[in-house]
Amino acid sequence: MKFKITKLLVITALLGVFLSACSDDESTSPNSSNTPTPKGSFEAIINGVDFTASTTYAILEQDTAKETQVLFLSGEAGGTEISIVFGESDLSEAFSLGTHSIAYLRKEDDTEKIFGRIASSTVTITKSDAATKTVSGTFKFTGQETGTAELINVQSGVFTDVQYRISIE
């Protein structure tokens, strides 16, 4: 039951991020596009194999009416994407340092596979800089493929100075 609730939470958070991607965004200058040039690194070991993202991105979605925010981080390479989603109860824009616990991995091969979080998952924010809009941290988790018993082990995950854009609802 706990896994189903967590799975529902992850799906709901991801849908919220994707559905609100067209909302008003903060701009750093009058002529800027609201999408920063991807910056930062995102690495992990997936079932004993090194993974280094060729693309990293992050969105900080703020709901001013509810005074909450959700940060969505992702690293992708060769059809494999690791995503981390977590929220804060205030709009401080700087995420609290410490441990959070929602992560998943999507792997595309002949068919798309999604490995959701199960009991063991740790995401630790080690640095958050609101001025440069970057976040750094570590993560690890064991995921189970949706609808099967297949497990995937993600260890030694590190994201460093991943730049995020802000989406305001």
C-alpha positions as CSV (number, residue, x, y, z in Angstrom):
1,M,0.0,0.0,0.0
2,K,2.8,2.4,0.9
3,F,4.4,1.8,-2.5
4,K,1.2,2.6,-4.3
5,I,0.8,5.8,-2.3
6,T,4.4,6.8,-3.1
7,K,3.9,5.9,-6.8
8,L,0.8,8.0,-6.9
9,L,2.7,10.9,-5.3
10,V,5.5,10.7,-7.9
11,I,3.1,10.5,-10.8
12,T,1.0,13.4,-9.4
13,A,4.1,15.6,-8.9
14,L,5.4,14.8,-12.4
15,L,2.1,15.6,-14.0
16,G,1.9,18.9,-12.1
17,V,5.4,19.9,-13.4
18,F,4.6,19.0,-16.9
19,L,1.1,20.5,-17.0
20,S,2.3,23.8,-15.6
21,A,5.3,24.2,-17.8
22,C,3.4,26.8,-19.8
23,S,2.7,29.1,-16.8
24,D,4.2,32.5,-16.3
25,D,7.9,32.2,-15.7
26,E,10.3,34.5,-14.0
27,S,12.7,36.2,-16.3
28,T,16.2,37.4,-15.4
29,S,16.2,40.1,-18.1
30,P,13.7,41.6,-20.5
31,N,15.2,39.8,-23.5
32,S,16.0,36.5,-21.9
33,S,14.3,33.2,-22.7
34,N,13.1,31.6,-19.5
35,T,15.0,28.4,-20.1
36,P,18.6,28.6,-18.9
37,T,21.3,26.9,-20.8
38,P,21.6,23.5,-19.1
39,K,24.4,23.7,-16.6
40,G,25.8,21.2,-14.1
41,S,26.5,17.5,-14.0
42,F,24.4,14.4,-13.1
43,E,26.1,11.0,-12.5
44,A,25.3,7.7,-10.9
45,I,26.0,4.0,-11.1
46,I,23.1,2.0,-12.4
47,N,23.3,-1.8,-11.7
48,G,27.1,-1.5,-11.6
49,V,27.4,0.6,-14.8
50,D,28.5,4.2,-14.9
51,F,25.9,6.7,-16.0
52,T,26.8,10.3,-16.9
53,A,24.0,12.5,-18.1
54,S,24.5,14.3,-21.4
55,T,21.5,16.6,-20.6
56,T,20.6,17.9,-17.2
57,Y,17.6,20.1,-16.3
58,A,15.6,21.3,-13.4
59,I,12.4,23.2,-12.8
60,L,11.4,24.8,-9.5
61,E,7.6,25.0,-9.6
62,Q,6.1,27.5,-7.1
63,D,2.4,27.6,-6.2
64,T,2.0,31.0,-4.6
65,A,-1.6,30.3,-3.6
66,K,-0.7,27.2,-1.6
67,E,2.8,28.7,-0.7
68,T,4.5,25.5,-1.7
69,Q,7.2,24.5,-4.2
70,V,8.3,21.4,-6.0
71,L,11.8,20.8,-7.5
72,F,12.1,18.5,-10.4
73,L,15.7,17.4,-11.4
74,S,16.6,15.2,-14.3
75,G,19.7,13.8,-16.0
76,E,19.3,11.9,-19.4
77,A,21.7,10.0,-21.6
78,G,21.1,7.4,-24.3
79,G,17.4,6.8,-23.5
80,T,17.9,6.5,-19.7
81,E,16.6,9.2,-17.5
82,I,17.0,9.6,-13.8
83,S,14.5,12.0,-12.2
84,I,14.2,13.3,-8.7
85,V,11.2,15.1,-7.4
86,F,10.7,16.7,-4.0
87,G,8.9,19.6,-2.4
88,E,9.2,22.1,0.4
89,S,6.4,23.7,2.4
90,D,7.6,27.2,1.9
91,L,8.6,29.5,-0.9
92,S,12.1,30.3,0.4
93,E,13.5,29.3,-3.0
94,A,16.5,27.8,-1.3
95,F,15.8,24.1,-0.6
96,S,16.6,22.9,2.9
97,L,19.8,21.0,3.2
98,G,19.2,17.4,4.2
99,T,17.5,14.2,3.1
100,H,14.5,13.9,0.8
101,S,13.2,10.7,-0.7
102,I,11.5,10.5,-4.0
103,A,13.4,9.3,-7.1
104,Y,12.7,7.2,-10.2
105,L,14.4,6.0,-13.3
106,R,13.0,5.7,-16.9
107,K,14.8,3.5,-19.4
108,E,13.8,3.3,-23.0
109,D,14.8,0.3,-25.0
110,D,12.4,-1.8,-27.0
111,T,9.7,-0.7,-24.5
112,E,9.7,2.0,-22.0
113,K,10.4,0.9,-18.5
114,I,9.7,3.0,-15.4
115,F,11.4,2.0,-12.1
116,G,9.7,3.7,-9.2
117,R,11.0,4.3,-5.7
118,I,10.5,1.5,-3.2
119,A,11.5,1.4,0.5
120,S,15.1,2.5,0.0
121,S,15.6,6.0,-1.5
122,T,17.7,8.9,-0.4
123,V,18.2,12.3,-1.9
124,T,20.4,14.7,0.0
125,I,20.7,18.4,-0.9
126,T,24.2,19.5,-0.1
127,K,24.1,23.0,-1.7
128,S,21.3,25.3,-2.8
129,D,22.0,28.8,-4.3
130,A,19.0,31.0,-5.0
131,A,21.2,33.7,-6.5
132,T,22.6,31.5,-9.3
133,K,19.6,29.2,-9.3
134,T,21.7,26.0,-8.8
135,V,21.4,23.0,-6.6
136,S,23.8,20.2,-5.7
137,G,23.4,16.9,-3.9
138,T,23.6,13.1,-3.7
139,F,21.1,10.3,-4.3
140,K,20.7,6.6,-4.2
141,F,17.7,4.3,-4.5
142,T,16.5,0.9,-5.4
143,G,13.6,1.0,-7.9
144,Q,11.1,-1.7,-9.0
145,E,9.8,-1.8,-12.5
146,T,6.2,-0.8,-12.6
147,G,4.0,-3.9,-12.7
148,T,6.9,-6.4,-12.3
149,A,9.4,-7.7,-9.8
150,E,12.4,-6.4,-11.7
151,L,14.7,-4.3,-9.5
152,I,17.3,-1.7,-10.5
153,N,20.0,-0.4,-8.1
154,V,21.1,3.3,-8.5
155,Q,24.1,4.2,-6.3
156,S,26.7,6.9,-5.9
157,G,24.4,9.5,-7.5
158,V,25.7,13.0,-7.6
159,F,24.2,16.2,-9.1
160,T,26.4,19.2,-9.1
161,D,25.5,22.8,-9.8
162,V,22.4,21.9,-11.8
163,Q,20.7,25.1,-12.9
164,Y,17.0,25.4,-12.5
165,R,14.4,27.7,-14.0
166,I,11.4,28.9,-12.0
167,S,7.8,28.3,-13.0
168,I,5.2,30.3,-11.0
169,E,1.5,29.4,-10.7
